[in-house]
Amino acid sequence: MLHRAAVASLLAIATVHGAALAAAPVADYSVQFNNLFDAAAHPELGLVNANVTPDGLQTHGFYNDQGIPSQITLDASSILPSAGDYTIDLNFGGVAVTRWSVKLLDFANRTQDIGLYIDNHNINFYDYQGGSNMGSSPLIQDDTPFSVTFSRSSATNLVVGYINGVQQFSFLDNLGLAVFDPRQFYIFTDDVATPGSGGDAYESRAGVIKGINIYKTALSSSDVGSLHGVGLVPEPETWALILSGLLTCAFVGQRRRG
């Protein structure tokens, strides 16, 4: 009986663990942003005033010696079947200034003030009509590592924003404002239509990007939490201890029956 219980527990753990690993990105640049990065091998990524360093992709923002705002463009036309159904996971090594507006994702080819921003130490989806969806906790601090995950479902129009795997807001995107042009998708790049900017894209800030992961579907909140270690999913070392304990129980049960 004990042996069967142990086997059942093993199968249950394997099932849960497999489910946590089921979602895989269609594009993963997390291992690319180091001093071995080969820009020629990734023509879908465009980098302007941004340098790949051993610590990650360093962007210099608008306020820099060159006077050229940083731009990161991604041609996702061969990656995503639908630019309205996706999850984008951004891993930052830090951003210089997080109390003011910093544009993380642009959805209108830089022609309108629409997109996902850092605003007062949190994330905010803002549209040019003055609508905003913002988290309530100051989770993002200057020059401190954090992650931002942003998803949209084409089936429900539901948009969800997360920081470090924890949901900050959600809303129904019935106007399609979070649908982007997959041929011209901007990451950590400001538009040129910000009121008062004079076209100088001052909401482009210096920062370090450690990784960009793109998924072709809207991940669930539990999936996003698992990506960032949120919830009850054990670490690999814990899995090993659990499996070892169950195998020991199964072995002892077999010996007792013998």
C-alpha angles and dihedrals in degrees: 000000000000090000092054091048091052092050091048090051091050091052091048092051092046090051094050092044091048091050091052089054096042097092111076127179119247088214125028119180096164093104093042100065100085136087090285093062112136108207092186090060091056108048089159088073118072119194123191119179090350126117128202108227133175088264097050143279106330115206120189101205123210098305102071140116094263095053090221117122115237116252132190113187127184125195099209096170092109093040107049124048088201128024087204096059114056151102121228118195117193122189114198128195087201145304122234099226121021103163092075129054115292119176113226102171128019120203105179105058088263092293099110138034094254128125151068115314142177104238123176094342095311138076124267133182105215131184130198091250091067098259117138139180112198141171119241104220125080094233100148117073131181116282092355124128117252141149132229123200122189125183138179129189117211090200096057104014086232115155121194131185126200138185117205089346095306118116115245103174145345134195142166110260097205091154093055094236091145092054110101138193104261091208094058112030119158124207122191088353126122126225122241094234101072107134110257094010095106088218093297096119095227091172088076105102136186115264148133123253114201098182148355119204122184123197123190094222139044106268119219120248090254090052091051090046090052091052090059101034095257117147133017100317106127123231117253091261090054091050089054092051093048093049092046091052094049093048089051091052090050092050093049091049091053092050092050092053090049 
